[in-house]
Each structure stands twice: as C-alpha cells, then as structure tokens.
Amino acid sequence: MQFELGDIIKMKKPHPCGSSEWEVLRVGADFRLKCKGCGHQVMLARRLVEKNVRGIRRGDADTGK
C-alpha cells in the first residue's frame, strides 16, 4: 500500500472524538497521523496502519504545482 504526505486515510475504528479520518503527516517505519476531527496527533507502526486502513483519499498537498 502506498501512502504519501497529506493523504487522508479512513480507519476501521473511529477516534473517541467520533472522526474516522486521519491526515498522514509522516511516512516511514512509523506513521504520524493527525485526527481530522479534533487535531490530536499519534504515532503508529506501519504494520498497524496498513492493517486498519479502510480507504485512502489523496490530499491537496500536490495541487500547488
């Protein structure tokens, strides 16, 4: 699965704030994700992200070219 900075991913389970969408801030062995609902940031292992992702929506980071 290919992830890029700025992508919006939908996870299996929602965050306690109710949002299931997360913005990808860092990609590597670990991911830094930012909740689109409340702005909370978390670090997760790539294995956990790939296992729990339900969909990817490309972010708007590349539209300024």
Backbone as a printed PyTorch tensor [residue, N CA C, xyz], in Angstrom:
tensor([[[  0.8420,  -1.1730,   0.0000],
         [  0.0000,   0.0000,   0.0000],
         [  0.8920,   1.2430,   0.0000]],

        [[  0.5890,   2.1960,  -0.8640],
         [  1.4070,   3.3920,  -1.0000],
         [  0.7490,   4.5800,  -0.3000]],

        [[  1.4620,   5.1730,   0.6530],
         [  0.9750,   6.3400,   1.3780],
         [  1.8650,   7.5300,   1.0660]],

        [[  1.2820,   8.7230,   1.0000],
         [  2.0400,   9.9450,   0.7690],
         [  1.6380,  10.9780,   1.8050]],

        [[  2.5190,  11.9430,   2.0360],
         [  2.2010,  13.0250,   2.9680],
         [  0.9640,  13.7660,   2.4860]],

        [[  0.0930,  14.1010,   3.4030],
         [ -1.1180,  14.8380,   3.0700],
         [ -2.3090,  13.9620,   2.7180]],

        [[ -2.1060,  12.6570,   2.5370],
         [ -3.2280,  11.7530,   2.2610],
         [ -4.1740,  11.7240,   3.4520]],

        [[ -5.4380,  11.5230,   3.1780],
         [ -6.4510,  11.3420,   4.2140],
         [ -6.8310,   9.8640,   4.1980]],

        [[ -6.6440,   9.1970,   5.3380],
         [ -6.9810,   7.7770,   5.4050],
         [ -8.1510,   7.5640,   6.3600]],

        [[ -8.9810,   6.6070,   6.0040],
         [-10.1230,   6.2390,   6.8450],
         [ -9.7620,   4.9410,   7.5410]],

        [[ -9.8810,   4.9400,   8.8780],
         [ -9.5180,   3.7770,   9.6740],
         [-10.7570,   2.9610,  10.0410]],

        [[-10.5420,   1.7010,  10.4540],
         [-11.6370,   0.8180,  10.8670],
         [-12.4560,   1.4180,  12.0000]],

        [[-11.7670,   1.7830,  13.0820],
         [-12.4500,   2.2730,  14.2710],
         [-12.3160,   3.7930,  14.3730]],

        [[-13.3430,   4.4740,  14.8140],
         [-13.2470,   5.9370,  14.9610],
         [-12.4380,   6.3380,  16.1940]],

        [[-11.8950,   7.5210,  16.1400],
         [-11.2240,   8.1470,  17.2850],
         [-12.3220,   8.4730,  18.3120]],

        [[-12.0020,   8.6010,  19.5840],
         [-13.0350,   8.9280,  20.5830],
         [-13.8230,  10.2050,  20.2840]],

        [[-13.2590,  11.1120,  19.4860],
         [-13.9920,  12.3390,  19.1260],
         [-15.0790,  12.0480,  18.0950]],

        [[-15.0430,  10.8640,  17.4660],
         [-16.0680,  10.4700,  16.5100],
         [-15.5990,  10.4310,  15.0640]],

        [[-14.4450,  10.9890,  14.7600],
         [-13.9380,  11.0220,  13.3930],
         [-13.1500,   9.7480,  13.0760]],

        [[-13.3140,   9.2320,  11.8560],
         [-12.5610,   8.0600,  11.4070],
         [-11.4810,   8.4470,  10.4070]],

        [[-11.3570,   9.7380,  10.1030],
         [-10.4000,  10.1940,   9.1000],
         [ -9.1710,  10.8020,   9.7490]],

        [[ -8.0100,  10.4580,   9.1670],
         [ -6.7160,  10.9080,   9.6790],
         [ -5.8810,  11.4370,   8.5330]],

        [[ -5.1100,  12.5020,   8.7690],
         [ -4.1890,  13.0410,   7.7840],
         [ -2.7980,  12.4680,   8.0520]],

        [[ -2.1030,  12.0450,   7.0070],
         [ -0.7590,  11.4870,   7.1320],
         [  0.2480,  12.6390,   7.1820]],

        [[  0.9750,  12.7590,   8.3050],
         [  1.9780,  13.8050,   8.4800],
         [  3.3970,  13.2780,   8.3210]],

        [[  3.6210,  11.9810,   8.5350],
         [  4.9480,  11.3720,   8.4330],
         [  4.7750,   9.9380,   7.9600]],

        [[  5.6400,   9.5280,   7.0320],
         [  5.6030,   8.1720,   6.4940],
         [  6.9750,   7.5490,   6.7010]],

        [[  7.0000,   6.2990,   7.1060],
         [  8.2480,   5.5660,   7.3090],
         [  7.9250,   4.2710,   8.0180]],

        [[  8.8170,   3.8280,   8.8850],
         [  8.5460,   2.6430,   9.6950],
         [  7.3990,   2.9340,  10.6550]],

        [[  7.3020,   4.2020,  11.0720],
         [  6.1880,   4.6900,  11.8930],
         [  5.4700,   5.7850,  11.1270]],

        [[  4.1960,   5.9290,  11.4020],
         [  3.3940,   6.9810,  10.7850],
         [  3.0120,   7.9890,  11.8580]],

        [[  3.0010,   9.2760,  11.5180],
         [  2.4050,  10.2890,  12.3870],
         [  1.0990,  10.6700,  11.7050]],

        [[  0.0090,  10.5040,  12.4450],
         [ -1.3190,  10.7860,  11.9230],
         [ -1.9730,  11.8860,  12.7490]],

        [[ -2.7680,  12.7200,  12.0760],
         [ -3.4910,  13.8050,  12.7470],
         [ -4.9820,  13.5870,  12.5230]],

        [[ -5.7320,  13.5320,  13.6170],
         [ -7.1810,  13.3310,  13.5390],
         [ -7.8160,  14.5380,  12.8550]],

        [[ -8.6790,  14.2930,  11.8770],
         [ -9.3520,  15.3820,  11.1750],
         [-10.4830,  15.9810,  12.0010]],

        [[-10.8910,  15.2920,  13.0600],
         [-11.9650,  15.8110,  13.8950],
         [-11.4810,  16.7750,  14.9550]],

        [[-10.4780,  16.3570,  15.7410],
         [-10.0530,  17.1690,  16.8880],
         [ -8.6110,  17.6530,  16.7970]],

        [[ -7.8340,  17.1570,  15.8140],
         [ -6.4600,  17.6020,  15.6450],
         [ -5.4330,  16.8440,  16.4660]],

        [[ -5.8500,  15.8310,  17.2190],
         [ -4.9310,  15.0320,  18.0300],
         [ -3.9590,  14.2830,  17.1200]],

        [[ -2.6710,  14.2370,  17.4880],
         [ -1.6600,  13.5500,  16.6970],
         [ -1.1720,  12.3000,  17.4170]],

        [[ -0.9810,  11.2290,  16.6450],
         [ -0.4910,   9.9720,  17.1940],
         [  0.5830,   9.4020,  16.2860]],

        [[  1.4590,   8.5700,  16.8660],
         [  2.4550,   7.8160,  16.1020],
         [  2.0360,   6.3550,  16.1440]],

        [[  1.9790,   5.7200,  14.9860],
         [  1.6120,   4.3070,  14.8920],
         [  2.6060,   3.5790,  13.9960]],

        [[  2.8340,   2.3080,  14.2900],
         [  3.6910,   1.4760,  13.4480],
         [  3.0200,   1.2710,  12.0930]],

        [[  3.8350,   1.2000,  11.0500],
         [  3.3190,   0.9930,   9.6880],
         [  2.4220,  -0.2380,   9.6220]],

        [[  2.8210,  -1.2850,  10.3110],
         [  2.0490,  -2.5430,  10.3200],
         [  0.6140,  -2.3100,  10.7990]],

        [[  0.4460,  -1.5260,  11.8580],
         [ -0.8940,  -1.2590,  12.3930],
         [ -1.7190,  -0.3990,  11.4470]],

        [[ -1.0780,   0.5820,  10.8300],
         [ -1.8110,   1.4460,   9.8910],
         [ -2.2850,   0.6270,   8.6910]],

        [[ -1.3880,  -0.1460,   8.0970],
         [ -1.7650,  -0.9470,   6.9260],
         [ -2.8630,  -1.9540,   7.2490]],

        [[ -2.8600,  -2.4820,   8.4580],
         [ -3.8640,  -3.4620,   8.8720],
         [ -5.2420,  -2.8190,   9.0560]],

        [[ -5.2790,  -1.5900,   9.5690],
         [ -6.5430,  -0.9770,   9.9580],
         [ -7.1040,   0.0570,   8.9900]],

        [[ -6.4260,   0.3240,   7.8920],
         [ -6.9190,   1.3240,   6.9530],
         [ -8.0740,   0.7530,   6.1200]],

        [[ -9.0660,   1.5780,   5.8700],
         [-10.2300,   1.1750,   5.0730],
         [-10.2830,   1.8790,   3.7280]],

        [[ -9.6010,   3.0130,   3.6080],
         [ -9.6050,   3.7360,   2.3400],
         [ -8.6160,   4.8800,   2.3850]],

        [[ -8.1470,   5.2900,   1.1870],
         [ -7.2050,   6.3990,   1.0750],
         [ -7.7840,   7.4260,   0.1200]],

        [[ -7.7260,   8.6900,   0.5350],
         [ -8.1280,   9.7990,  -0.3260],
         [ -6.8970,  10.6810,  -0.4780]],

        [[ -6.4860,  10.9340,  -1.6930],
         [ -5.2850,  11.7490,  -1.9160],
         [ -5.5320,  13.1660,  -1.4070]],

        [[ -4.5280,  13.6900,  -0.6910],
         [ -4.6180,  15.0270,  -0.1180],
         [ -4.4240,  16.1160,  -1.1540]],

        [[ -4.5450,  17.3690,  -0.7350],
         [ -4.4170,  18.5200,  -1.6120],
         [ -3.0050,  19.0740,  -1.6140]],

        [[ -2.0240,  18.3480,  -1.0770],
         [ -0.6600,  18.8520,  -0.9390],
         [  0.0080,  19.0790,  -2.3020]],

        [[ -0.3600,  18.3420,  -3.3230],
         [  0.3190,  18.4340,  -4.6260],
         [ -0.3940,  19.3380,  -5.6190]],

        [[ -1.4360,  20.0450,  -5.2410],
         [ -2.2020,  20.8340,  -6.1940],
         [ -1.5670,  22.1800,  -6.5030]],

        [[ -0.5570,  22.6040,  -5.7660],
         [  0.0500,  23.9080,  -5.9730],
         [  1.1610,  23.9360,  -7.0110]],

        [[  1.3330,  22.8940,  -7.8110],
         [  2.4220,  22.8320,  -8.8000],
         [  2.0680,  23.5230, -10.0910]]])
